[in-house]
Amino acid sequence: MADIDSGSESSTPRKRADARRNQQTLLDAAAAAFVASGVDAPVRDIAAEAGVGIGTIYRHFPTRADLIVAVYRHQVEACAAAGPTLLANSSTPHAALAQWINLFVDFLVTKHGLAAALQSDDPTFATLHASFLNRLVPVCAQLLDAAATAGEIRPDMDAYELMRGVGNLCIGAGNTPRYDARRMVELLIAGLRHH
């Protein structure tokens, strides 16, 4: 009996890991579909991209709002997790900060459809902005502190102000061909340098 029990226990974590991987694949496919076609992308396209049936999506995410929230949270988590990784693997803290801000810009620039959906009256979206700030501002602060400690940037930078500034520079990106939000953000990050 003990052998049977231990066998079933060892298969449970594997099933959980498989389920997490499947959900990750599904969220990545949904994110790609949202970027390409907006948040109203057909569920069948998302299912096909993820290699699952439509029923699988509805089993995990009963409504489109649930799927939008999950994609948003998934991408916020990916952006947050990238901060410490970049800090550990970049040549300098300033380089890590610049790379992380680039990821943040990617997040902002590709989320127009999400942003519109998040401004709807759907209560499912109510706490997302706060969780976005709570998760990402501390990561940005960690990168700023490391760069300031290394003497690479001015020590008086506030993470929220920087992220807000980057966000403002990204408004309208893609709507005006002559405006390059990435170039503006590069200038901002270069301007943080300690002279």
LOROLUM-670915 format. One record per residue: residue number from 1; x, y, z of N, C-alpha, C in turn. Coordinates in Angstrom, 1 decimal, always signed. Example, Ala and Ser with C-alpha at 12.3 -4.5 7.8 and 13.67 -1.06 7.14 Angstrom:
(1; (+13.2; -5.7; +7.8); (+12.3; -4.5; +7.8); (+13.2; -3.3; +7.8))
(2; (+12.8; -2.2; +7.1); (+13.7; -1.1; +7.1); (+12.9; +0.0; +7.9))
END
This chain:
(1; (+0.8; -1.2; +0.0); (+0.0; +0.0; +0.0); (+0.9; +1.3; +0.0))
(2; (+1.9; +1.2; +0.8); (+2.8; +2.4; +0.9); (+3.4; +2.8; -0.5))
(3; (+3.8; +1.7; -1.3); (+4.3; +2.0; -2.6); (+3.3; +2.7; -3.5))
(4; (+2.1; +2.2; -3.4); (+1.1; +2.8; -4.3); (+0.9; +4.3; -3.9))
(5; (+0.8; +4.5; -2.6); (+0.6; +5.9; -2.1); (+1.7; +6.8; -2.6))
(6; (+3.0; +6.3; -2.4); (+4.1; +7.2; -2.8); (+4.1; +7.4; -4.3))
(7; (+3.7; +6.4; -5.1); (+3.7; +6.6; -6.5); (+2.7; +7.7; -6.9))
(8; (+1.5; +7.7; -6.3); (+0.5; +8.7; -6.6); (+1.0; +10.1; -6.2))
(9; (+1.7; +10.2; -5.0); (+2.2; +11.5; -4.6); (+3.2; +12.0; -5.6))
(10; (+4.1; +11.2; -6.1); (+5.1; +11.6; -7.0); (+4.5; +12.1; -8.4))
(11; (+3.4; +11.5; -8.7); (+2.8; +11.9; -10.0); (+2.0; +13.2; -9.9))
(12; (+1.5; +13.5; -8.7); (+0.8; +14.8; -8.5); (+1.6; +16.0; -8.9))
(13; (+2.8; +16.2; -8.3); (+3.6; +17.4; -8.7); (+3.9; +17.4; -10.2))
(14; (+4.0; +16.3; -10.9); (+4.3; +16.3; -12.3); (+3.0; +16.8; -13.0))
(15; (+1.8; +16.3; -12.6); (+0.6; +16.8; -13.2); (+0.4; +18.3; -13.0))
(16; (+0.8; +18.8; -11.8); (+0.7; +20.2; -11.5); (+1.7; +21.0; -12.4))
(17; (+2.9; +20.5; -12.6); (+3.9; +21.1; -13.4); (+3.4; +21.2; -14.9))
(18; (+2.8; +20.1; -15.3); (+2.2; +20.0; -16.7); (+1.1; +21.0; -16.8))
(19; (+0.2; +21.1; -15.8); (-0.9; +22.0; -15.9); (-0.4; +23.5; -15.9))
(20; (+0.7; +23.8; -15.1); (+1.2; +25.1; -15.1); (+1.8; +25.4; -16.5))
(21; (+2.5; +24.5; -17.1); (+3.1; +24.7; -18.4); (+2.1; +24.9; -19.4))
(22; (+1.0; +24.1; -19.4); (-0.1; +24.3; -20.3); (-0.8; +25.6; -20.2))
(23; (-0.9; +26.1; -18.9); (-1.5; +27.4; -18.7); (-0.6; +28.5; -19.2))
(24; (+0.7; +28.3; -19.0); (+1.7; +29.3; -19.5); (+1.6; +29.4; -21.0))
(25; (+1.5; +28.2; -21.7); (+1.4; +28.2; -23.2); (+0.2; +28.9; -23.6))
(26; (-0.9; +28.6; -22.9); (-2.2; +29.3; -23.3); (-2.1; +30.8; -23.1))
(27; (-1.5; +31.2; -22.0); (-1.4; +32.7; -21.7); (-0.5; +33.4; -22.7))
(28; (+0.6; +32.7; -23.1); (+1.5; +33.2; -24.1); (+0.7; +33.4; -25.4))
(29; (+0.0; +32.3; -25.8); (-0.8; +32.4; -27.0); (-1.9; +33.5; -27.0))
(30; (-2.5; +33.6; -25.9); (-3.5; +34.7; -25.8); (-2.9; +36.1; -25.8))
(31; (-1.7; +36.2; -25.2); (-1.0; +37.5; -25.3); (-0.6; +37.9; -26.7))
(32; (-0.1; +36.9; -27.4); (+0.3; +37.1; -28.8); (-1.0; +37.5; -29.7))
(33; (-2.1; +36.8; -29.4); (-3.3; +37.1; -30.2); (-3.8; +38.5; -29.8))
(34; (-3.7; +38.9; -28.6); (-4.2; +40.2; -28.1); (-3.3; +41.3; -28.8))
(35; (-2.0; +41.1; -28.9); (-1.1; +42.0; -29.5); (-1.5; +42.2; -31.0))
(36; (-1.7; +41.0; -31.6); (-1.9; +41.0; -33.1); (-3.3; +41.5; -33.4))
(37; (-4.3; +41.1; -32.7); (-5.7; +41.3; -33.1); (-6.6; +42.1; -32.0))
(38; (-6.0; +42.4; -30.9); (-6.8; +43.1; -29.8); (-7.4; +42.0; -28.9))
(39; (-8.0; +42.5; -27.8); (-8.5; +41.6; -26.8); (-9.8; +40.9; -27.3))
(40; (-10.3; +41.3; -28.4); (-11.5; +40.5; -29.0); (-11.1; +39.4; -29.9))
(41; (-9.8; +39.1; -29.9); (-9.3; +38.0; -30.8); (-10.2; +36.7; -30.5))
(42; (-10.5; +36.0; -31.6); (-11.4; +34.8; -31.4); (-10.7; +33.8; -30.6))
(43; (-11.5; +33.2; -29.6); (-11.0; +32.2; -28.7); (-10.4; +31.0; -29.5))
(44; (-11.0; +30.7; -30.7); (-10.6; +29.5; -31.5); (-9.2; +29.7; -32.0))
(45; (-8.8; +31.0; -32.3); (-7.4; +31.3; -32.7); (-6.4; +31.1; -31.6))
(46; (-6.8; +31.5; -30.4); (-6.0; +31.4; -29.2); (-5.8; +29.9; -28.9))
(47; (-6.9; +29.1; -29.0); (-6.8; +27.7; -28.7); (-5.9; +27.0; -29.8))
(48; (-6.0; +27.4; -31.0); (-5.2; +26.8; -32.1); (-3.7; +27.1; -31.8))
(49; (-3.4; +28.3; -31.5); (-2.0; +28.8; -31.3); (-1.5; +28.0; -30.1))
(50; (-2.3; +27.8; -29.1); (-1.8; +27.1; -27.8); (-1.8; +25.6; -28.0))
(51; (-2.5; +25.1; -29.1); (-2.5; +23.6; -29.3); (-3.5; +22.9; -28.3))
(52; (-4.6; +23.6; -28.0); (-5.6; +23.1; -27.0); (-6.9; +23.3; -27.7))
(53; (-7.9; +22.6; -27.1); (-9.3; +22.8; -27.5); (-9.9; +24.0; -26.9))
(54; (-10.9; +24.6; -27.5); (-11.6; +25.7; -27.0); (-12.1; +25.5; -25.5))
(55; (-12.6; +24.2; -25.3); (-13.1; +23.9; -24.0); (-12.1; +24.0; -22.9))
(56; (-10.8; +23.8; -23.2); (-9.7; +23.9; -22.3); (-9.6; +25.4; -21.8))
(57; (-9.7; +26.3; -22.8); (-9.6; +27.7; -22.4); (-10.8; +28.1; -21.5))
(58; (-12.0; +27.7; -21.9); (-13.1; +28.0; -21.0); (-13.1; +27.3; -19.7))
(59; (-12.5; +26.2; -19.6); (-12.3; +25.5; -18.3); (-11.4; +26.3; -17.4))
(60; (-10.4; +26.9; -17.9); (-9.4; +27.7; -17.1); (-10.0; +29.1; -16.9))
(61; (-10.6; +29.7; -18.0); (-11.0; +31.1; -18.0); (-12.5; +31.2; -18.5))
(62; (-13.4; +31.1; -17.6); (-14.8; +31.0; -18.0); (-15.3; +32.2; -18.8))
(63; (-14.7; +33.4; -18.6); (-15.1; +34.6; -19.4); (-13.9; +35.2; -20.1))
(64; (-14.1; +36.0; -21.1); (-13.1; +36.7; -21.7); (-12.3; +37.6; -20.7))
(65; (-13.1; +38.3; -19.8); (-12.5; +39.1; -18.8); (-11.5; +38.3; -18.0))
(66; (-11.9; +37.1; -17.6); (-11.0; +36.3; -16.8); (-9.6; +36.0; -17.6))
(67; (-9.8; +35.8; -18.9); (-8.6; +35.5; -19.7); (-7.7; +36.8; -19.8))
(68; (-8.4; +38.0; -20.0); (-7.7; +39.2; -20.1); (-6.9; +39.5; -18.8))
(69; (-7.5; +39.3; -17.7); (-6.9; +39.5; -16.4); (-5.7; +38.6; -16.2))
(70; (-5.9; +37.3; -16.6); (-4.8; +36.3; -16.5); (-3.6; +36.7; -17.3))
(71; (-3.9; +37.1; -18.6); (-2.8; +37.5; -19.5); (-2.0; +38.7; -18.9))
(72; (-2.8; +39.7; -18.4); (-2.2; +40.9; -17.8); (-1.3; +40.6; -16.6))
(73; (-1.9; +39.8; -15.7); (-1.1; +39.4; -14.5); (+0.2; +38.6; -14.9))
(74; (+0.0; +37.7; -15.9); (+1.1; +36.8; -16.4); (+2.2; +37.7; -16.9))
(75; (+1.9; +38.7; -17.7); (+2.9; +39.6; -18.2); (+3.5; +40.5; -17.2))
(76; (+2.7; +41.0; -16.3); (+3.3; +41.8; -15.2); (+4.3; +41.0; -14.4))
(77; (+3.9; +39.7; -14.1); (+4.8; +38.8; -13.4); (+6.1; +38.6; -14.2))
(78; (+6.0; +38.4; -15.5); (+7.2; +38.2; -16.3); (+8.1; +39.4; -16.2))
(79; (+7.5; +40.6; -16.3); (+8.3; +41.9; -16.3); (+8.9; +42.0; -14.9))
(80; (+8.2; +41.7; -13.8); (+8.7; +41.8; -12.5); (+9.9; +40.8; -12.3))
(81; (+9.7; +39.6; -12.7); (+10.8; +38.6; -12.5); (+12.0; +38.9; -13.3))
(82; (+11.9; +39.6; -14.4); (+13.1; +40.0; -15.2); (+14.0; +40.9; -14.5))
(83; (+13.5; +41.8; -13.6); (+14.4; +42.7; -13.0); (+15.6; +42.1; -12.2))
(84; (+15.3; +41.3; -11.3); (+16.5; +40.7; -10.5); (+17.4; +39.8; -11.5))
(85; (+16.8; +39.2; -12.4); (+17.6; +38.4; -13.4); (+18.5; +39.3; -14.2))
(86; (+18.0; +40.4; -14.7); (+18.8; +41.3; -15.4); (+19.9; +41.9; -14.5))
(87; (+19.6; +42.2; -13.3); (+20.5; +42.8; -12.4); (+21.7; +41.8; -12.1))
(88; (+21.4; +40.5; -12.0); (+22.4; +39.5; -11.8); (+23.2; +39.2; -13.0))
(89; (+22.7; +39.4; -14.2); (+23.4; +39.0; -15.4); (+23.9; +40.1; -16.3))
(90; (+23.6; +41.3; -16.0); (+24.0; +42.4; -16.9); (+25.4; +42.9; -16.5))
(91; (+26.1; +43.6; -17.4); (+27.4; +44.1; -17.1); (+27.5; +45.2; -16.0))
(92; (+26.4; +46.0; -16.0); (+26.3; +47.0; -15.0); (+24.9; +47.2; -14.5))
(93; (+24.6; +47.8; -13.3); (+23.3; +48.0; -12.9); (+22.5; +49.0; -13.9))
(94; (+23.2; +49.9; -14.5); (+22.6; +50.8; -15.4); (+22.1; +50.1; -16.6))
(95; (+22.9; +49.1; -17.1); (+22.6; +48.3; -18.3); (+21.3; +47.5; -17.9))
(96; (+21.3; +46.9; -16.7); (+20.1; +46.1; -16.3); (+18.9; +47.0; -16.2))
(97; (+19.0; +48.2; -15.7); (+17.9; +49.2; -15.7); (+17.4; +49.5; -17.1))
(98; (+18.3; +49.8; -18.0); (+18.0; +50.1; -19.4); (+17.2; +49.0; -20.0))
(99; (+17.7; +47.7; -19.8); (+17.1; +46.6; -20.4); (+15.7; +46.4; -19.8))
(100; (+15.6; +46.6; -18.5); (+14.3; +46.4; -17.8); (+13.3; +47.4; -18.3))
(101; (+13.7; +48.7; -18.4); (+12.8; +49.7; -18.9); (+12.4; +49.4; -20.4))
(102; (+13.3; +48.8; -21.2); (+12.9; +48.3; -22.5); (+11.7; +47.3; -22.4))
(103; (+11.9; +46.3; -21.5); (+10.8; +45.3; -21.3); (+9.5; +46.0; -20.9))
(104; (+9.6; +47.0; -20.0); (+8.4; +47.8; -19.5); (+7.8; +48.5; -20.7))
(105; (+8.6; +49.1; -21.6); (+8.1; +49.8; -22.8); (+7.4; +48.8; -23.7))
(106; (+8.0; +47.6; -23.9); (+7.3; +46.5; -24.7); (+5.9; +46.3; -24.1))
(107; (+5.9; +46.1; -22.8); (+4.6; +45.8; -22.1); (+3.6; +47.0; -22.4))
(108; (+4.0; +48.2; -22.2); (+3.1; +49.3; -22.4); (+2.7; +49.5; -23.8))
(109; (+3.6; +49.4; -24.8); (+3.3; +49.7; -26.2); (+2.4; +48.6; -26.8))
(110; (+2.6; +47.4; -26.3); (+1.8; +46.3; -26.9); (+0.4; +46.1; -26.2))
(111; (+0.1; +46.9; -25.2); (-1.1; +46.6; -24.4); (-2.2; +47.6; -24.7))
(112; (-2.3; +48.2; -25.9); (-3.4; +49.1; -26.1); (-4.7; +48.5; -25.9))
(113; (-5.0; +47.4; -26.5); (-6.2; +46.7; -26.3); (-6.5; +46.3; -24.9))
(114; (-5.5; +45.9; -24.2); (-5.7; +45.6; -22.8); (-6.0; +46.9; -22.0))
(115; (-5.3; +48.0; -22.3); (-5.6; +49.2; -21.6); (-7.1; +49.6; -21.8))
(116; (-7.6; +49.5; -23.0); (-9.0; +49.9; -23.2); (-9.9; +49.0; -22.5))
(117; (-9.6; +47.7; -22.5); (-10.5; +46.7; -21.8); (-10.4; +47.0; -20.3))
(118; (-9.3; +47.4; -19.8); (-9.1; +47.6; -18.3); (-9.9; +48.8; -17.9))
(119; (-10.2; +49.8; -18.8); (-10.9; +51.0; -18.4); (-12.4; +50.8; -18.5))
(120; (-12.8; +49.5; -18.8); (-14.3; +49.3; -18.9); (-14.8; +49.2; -17.4))
(121; (-16.1; +49.1; -17.3); (-16.8; +49.0; -16.0); (-16.8; +47.6; -15.4))
(122; (-16.1; +46.7; -16.1); (-16.1; +45.3; -15.6); (-15.4; +45.2; -14.3))
(123; (-16.1; +44.8; -13.2); (-15.4; +44.8; -11.9); (-14.2; +43.8; -11.8))
(124; (-14.1; +42.9; -12.7); (-13.0; +42.0; -12.8); (-11.7; +42.7; -12.9))
(125; (-11.7; +43.9; -13.5); (-10.5; +44.7; -13.7); (-10.1; +45.6; -12.6))
(126; (-11.0; +45.8; -11.6); (-10.9; +46.8; -10.6); (-9.5; +46.9; -9.9))
(127; (-9.0; +45.8; -9.5); (-7.8; +45.8; -8.7); (-6.5; +45.7; -9.5))
(128; (-6.6; +45.6; -10.8); (-5.4; +45.3; -11.6); (-4.4; +46.4; -11.6))
(129; (-4.8; +47.7; -11.7); (-3.8; +48.7; -11.8); (-3.0; +48.8; -10.5))
(130; (-3.7; +48.6; -9.3); (-3.0; +48.7; -8.1); (-2.0; +47.5; -8.0))
(131; (-2.4; +46.3; -8.4); (-1.5; +45.2; -8.4); (-0.3; +45.4; -9.3))
(132; (-0.5; +46.0; -10.5); (+0.5; +46.3; -11.4); (+1.6; +47.2; -10.7))
(133; (+1.1; +48.3; -10.1); (+2.0; +49.2; -9.4); (+2.8; +48.5; -8.2))
(134; (+2.0; +47.8; -7.4); (+2.6; +47.1; -6.3); (+3.7; +46.1; -6.7))
(135; (+3.5; +45.5; -7.8); (+4.5; +44.5; -8.3); (+5.7; +45.1; -9.0))
(136; (+5.5; +46.1; -9.8); (+6.5; +46.6; -10.7); (+7.3; +47.8; -10.1))
(137; (+6.7; +48.6; -9.3); (+7.4; +49.8; -8.7); (+8.6; +49.3; -7.8))
(138; (+8.4; +48.3; -7.0); (+9.6; +47.8; -6.2); (+10.7; +47.3; -7.0))
(139; (+10.4; +46.6; -8.1); (+11.4; +46.1; -9.0); (+12.2; +47.2; -9.6))
(140; (+11.5; +48.3; -10.1); (+12.2; +49.4; -10.7); (+13.0; +50.1; -9.6))
(141; (+12.5; +50.2; -8.4); (+13.3; +50.8; -7.3); (+14.6; +50.0; -7.0))
(142; (+14.5; +48.7; -7.0); (+15.7; +47.9; -6.8); (+16.7; +48.2; -7.9))
(143; (+16.3; +48.3; -9.1); (+17.3; +48.6; -10.2); (+17.8; +50.0; -10.1))
(144; (+17.0; +51.0; -9.7); (+17.5; +52.3; -9.5); (+18.5; +52.4; -8.4))
(145; (+18.2; +51.7; -7.3); (+19.0; +51.7; -6.1); (+20.4; +51.1; -6.5))
(146; (+20.4; +50.0; -7.2); (+21.7; +49.4; -7.6); (+22.5; +50.3; -8.5))
(147; (+21.8; +51.0; -9.4); (+22.6; +51.9; -10.3); (+23.1; +53.1; -9.5))
(148; (+22.3; +53.6; -8.6); (+22.7; +54.8; -7.8); (+23.9; +54.4; -6.9))
(149; (+23.8; +53.2; -6.3); (+24.8; +52.7; -5.4); (+26.2; +52.5; -6.2))
(150; (+26.0; +52.1; -7.4); (+27.2; +51.9; -8.3); (+27.8; +53.3; -8.8))
(151; (+27.1; +54.4; -8.4); (+27.5; +55.7; -8.9); (+27.2; +56.0; -10.4))
(152; (+26.3; +55.2; -11.0); (+26.0; +55.3; -12.4); (+24.9; +56.3; -12.7))
(153; (+24.0; +56.5; -11.8); (+22.9; +57.4; -12.0); (+22.8; +58.4; -10.8))
(154; (+22.0; +59.4; -11.0); (+21.7; +60.3; -9.9); (+21.0; +59.5; -8.8))
(155; (+21.2; +59.8; -7.5); (+20.6; +59.1; -6.4); (+19.2; +59.5; -6.0))
(156; (+18.7; +60.5; -6.7); (+17.4; +61.1; -6.2); (+16.2; +60.6; -7.1))
(157; (+16.4; +59.5; -7.8); (+15.3; +59.1; -8.7); (+14.2; +58.3; -8.0))
(158; (+13.0; +58.6; -8.3); (+11.9; +57.8; -7.7); (+11.3; +56.9; -8.7))
(159; (+11.1; +55.6; -8.3); (+10.7; +54.6; -9.3); (+9.3; +54.9; -9.9))
(160; (+8.4; +55.3; -9.0); (+7.1; +55.6; -9.5); (+7.1; +56.7; -10.6))
(161; (+7.9; +57.8; -10.2); (+8.0; +58.9; -11.2); (+8.6; +58.5; -12.5))
(162; (+9.6; +57.7; -12.4); (+10.3; +57.2; -13.6); (+9.3; +56.4; -14.5))
(163; (+8.6; +55.4; -13.8); (+7.7; +54.6; -14.6); (+6.6; +55.4; -15.2))
(164; (+6.1; +56.4; -14.4); (+5.0; +57.3; -14.9); (+5.5; +58.1; -16.1))
(165; (+6.8; +58.6; -16.0); (+7.4; +59.3; -17.2); (+7.5; +58.4; -18.4))
(166; (+8.0; +57.2; -18.2); (+8.1; +56.3; -19.3); (+6.7; +56.0; -19.9))
(167; (+5.7; +55.8; -19.0); (+4.4; +55.6; -19.5); (+3.9; +56.7; -20.3))
(168; (+4.1; +58.0; -19.9); (+3.7; +59.2; -20.6); (+4.4; +59.2; -22.0))
(169; (+5.7; +58.9; -22.0); (+6.4; +58.9; -23.3); (+5.8; +57.8; -24.3))
(170; (+5.2; +56.8; -23.8); (+4.7; +55.7; -24.6); (+3.3; +56.0; -25.1))
(171; (+2.6; +57.0; -24.5); (+1.2; +57.3; -25.0); (+1.3; +57.7; -26.4))
(172; (+0.5; +57.1; -27.2); (+0.4; +57.5; -28.6); (+1.4; +56.8; -29.5))
(173; (+2.3; +56.0; -28.9); (+3.2; +55.2; -29.8); (+2.5; +54.4; -30.8))
(174; (+2.9; +54.5; -32.0); (+2.2; +53.7; -33.1); (+1.1; +54.5; -33.8))
(175; (+0.6; +55.6; -33.1); (-0.4; +56.4; -33.7); (+0.2; +57.5; -34.6))
(176; (+1.5; +57.9; -34.3); (+2.1; +59.0; -35.1); (+3.4; +58.4; -35.7))
(177; (+3.5; +58.2; -36.9); (+4.7; +57.6; -37.6); (+6.0; +58.3; -37.2))
(178; (+6.0; +59.6; -37.0); (+7.2; +60.4; -36.8); (+7.6; +60.4; -35.3))
(179; (+6.8; +59.8; -34.5); (+7.1; +59.8; -33.0); (+7.6; +58.4; -32.7))
(180; (+8.8; +58.3; -32.1); (+9.4; +57.1; -31.7); (+9.6; +57.1; -30.2))
(181; (+8.6; +56.4; -29.5); (+8.6; +56.3; -28.1); (+9.9; +55.7; -27.5))
(182; (+10.4; +54.7; -28.2); (+11.6; +54.0; -27.7); (+12.8; +55.0; -27.7))
(183; (+12.9; +55.8; -28.7); (+14.0; +56.8; -28.8); (+13.8; +57.8; -27.6))
(184; (+12.6; +58.2; -27.3); (+12.4; +59.2; -26.2); (+12.8; +58.5; -24.9))
(185; (+12.4; +57.3; -24.7); (+12.7; +56.5; -23.5); (+14.2; +56.3; -23.4))
(186; (+14.9; +56.0; -24.5); (+16.4; +55.9; -24.4); (+17.0; +57.2; -24.0))
(187; (+16.5; +58.3; -24.5); (+17.1; +59.6; -24.0); (+16.8; +59.8; -22.5))
(188; (+15.7; +59.5; -22.1); (+15.4; +59.6; -20.6); (+16.3; +58.8; -19.8))
(189; (+16.6; +57.5; -20.2); (+17.4; +56.6; -19.4); (+18.9; +57.1; -19.5))
(190; (+19.3; +57.6; -20.6); (+20.6; +58.2; -20.8); (+20.8; +59.4; -19.9))
(191; (+19.7; +60.2; -19.7); (+19.7; +61.4; -18.9); (+19.8; +61.1; -17.4))
(192; (+19.6; +59.9; -17.0); (+19.7; +59.5; -15.6); (+21.2; +59.4; -15.2))
(193; (+22.1; +59.3; -16.1); (+23.5; +59.0; -15.8); (+24.0; +60.1; -14.9))
(194; (+24.9; +59.7; -14.0); (+25.6; +60.6; -13.1); (+26.7; +61.3; -13.8))
(195; (+26.7; +62.6; -13.9); (+27.8; +63.3; -14.6); (+28.8; +63.9; -13.7))
END
